[in-house]
């Protein structure tokens, strides 16, 4: 199959708070896209403020997929994301629209773009239970440090609070003798799609300032009440979703009595670290055309830079639908 015969797939990625949402809407309208959320948290209903979920008003009529599709206690994985995207991409093409993945979860996005094969290494329930006991009794950081010794790349990608995925990475090594990161690196990087990969970046300190401003905005918008409502509905703090940034820290304030000021500072620190891990993941991806959106240019200039990359990669006839 020649490259031109492959279905087109547009991707916009970047660290949290870099400004993907507003740009993605204008791009989608210009190139007649439907957006697939490439975010591992925005799938959950009732988790809106802490995930910076796009609102119906912000969507401005652009169809979005994989937002509000699961309850917080339902399982979600990279394999499930991949499966959904395999169904959505041809479905969107069938409407004469361009599929457009927007998000910051690098592994999830790469798994779709390059059709990663997730061979099940099997399971060892006794091993899992033992690792969970260590996390419960000695702390999640101890488990994360254990992973850092055998698989530093996976440890760098995973937050210590993401106990389920840390345990899975340990389990893969326990069962196969191969690290999870090595398995991912062996994946075939040939894409079934004609890809246009765009990344947004900015000065690190500017990004950190935006992260802190966003978190202050989340608190003002009612994040504390959102977390309290989830707890009141019976969603356990131990759920993967409730270990997400914003939810874990605010739950510590609400349940454990951690002073709000300290909880917010912890959230800002953890989110800065998360953005650093995102950027580290993106750096090993070779196909990204980067746009610096923090170099003093305004929104129109940033949009034009992104539009030019897409127009250069894909035939300009993609834009015809936006006129219809």
Secondary structure, 3 states (H helix, E strand, C coil): CCHHHCEEEEEEEECCCCCHHHHHHHHHHHCCEEEEEECCCCCECCCCCCCCCCCHHHHCCCCEECCCCECCCCCCCHHHHHHHHHHHHHHHHHCCCEEEEEECCHHHHHHHHCCCCCCCCCCCHHHHHHHHHHHHHHCHHHHHHHHHHHCHHHHHHCCCCCHHHHHHHHHHHHHHCCCHHHHHHCCCCCCCEEEEEEEEECCHHHHHHHHHHHHHHHHHHCHHHHHHHHHHCCCCCCCCHHHCCCHHHHHHHHHHCCCHHHHHHHHHHHHHHHHHHHHHHHHCCCCEEEEECCCCCCHHHHHHHHHHHHHHHCCHHHHHHHHC
